[in-house]
Amino acid sequence: MKIIVLSLLVLICCGFTVKQSLFIVPKKWPKPVYDFSQNELSENKIELGKQLFYDPILSADNKISCASCHSPYTAFTHIDHALSHGIHDSIGTRNSPTLFNLAWQKKFMWDGAIVNLDMQALAPISHPAEMGSSINLVVKKLSASAKYKQLFFNAFQDSSITGQQTLKAIAQFMVTLVSANSKYDRVKNGKEKFSISEANGYKLFKKNCNSCHTEPLFTNENFENNGLAVDPQLNDFGRWKITHLAKDSLLFKVPSLRNIAYTAPYMHDGRFKKLSQVINYYMMGIVQQKTLSKQLSKGVYFTSNEKIELLSFLNTLTDKEFISNPKFLPPPIQK
């Protein structure tokens, strides 16, 4: 029996009734912040969003899809290079964030530039180093497709295609990407037990990491400066780019640690290839900066054995069911 359950037949969220079969809230999790009343879920809209997510038609050269940087097999991120790649072999400026448990997030992107999931896809579509397109061009191409005319009719009872419908359909697919069936979750729900090493690692995690990577989402959804030296080529100052406030310099969104075993490389610029490197960084590499998070002002220390135990616990956050869920995998290729 799956641990993801509802205590009621429906979820009441933001004043809207969400069918159990379309969105489920894991046991003991907080209420989602996504406003379902503004984008009513339906099977046909989710299916349309999935088709769009995996279709390179969204890009100017018809070669880059959302899944190009957000592969379902690696918890909806990429792992073969540090920075995102886009059309014409363009290289972006940041590592792609993971896409799961988005219904609990208020801001998106490493710098929080997007504040509404229903509009999130517009950013990569229009970014010159990602998809290099525009929503108007996307709508034009979709409108010329008999396949999409039918899919949009199924979803919206109207074969005329709009940019708003396109973005909301993609958001519907993304909001269903819930990952909550790791060993950690099964332990918390009394289905399994940690090994001794995992249990010790969990204690270390709660003592040293939980203030930023807060359970059960394993992020506090805040923006923090974790003391990384600025890459002189990227010259990325994080949230400052959005707010231009000195207090936001070098602040980046705290990523979830769920599925972290799948999602290397790490950090906003993908500078670390291994989790062990990340742990070593927090022990010896933090740069003292004006906006450095207070939690990191004194650094952390782990013995060799403690590092092994911490890694053991972090591996319990792996959700194998999530990356193999047929609902999230690419649709069959139509001949």
Buried (B, 14 or more C-beta within 10 A) or exposed (E): EEBBEBEEEEBEBEEBEBBEEBBBBBBEBEEBBBBBEEBBBBEBBBBBBBBBBBBBBBBBEEBBBBBBBBBBEBBBBBBEBBBBBBBEEBEBBBBBBBBBBBBBBEBBBBBBEBEBBBBBBBBBBBBEBBBBBBBEBBBEBBBEBEEBBEBBBBBBEEBEBBBEBBBBBBBBBBBBBBBBBBBBBBBBBEEBEBBEBBBBBBEBBEEBBBBBBBBBBBBBBBBBBBBBEBBEEBEBBBBBBBBEEEEBBBBBBBBBBBBBBBBBBBBBBBBBEEBEBBBBBBEEBBEEBEBBBEBBEEEBEBEEEBBBBBBBBBBBBBBEBBBEBEEBBBEEEEE
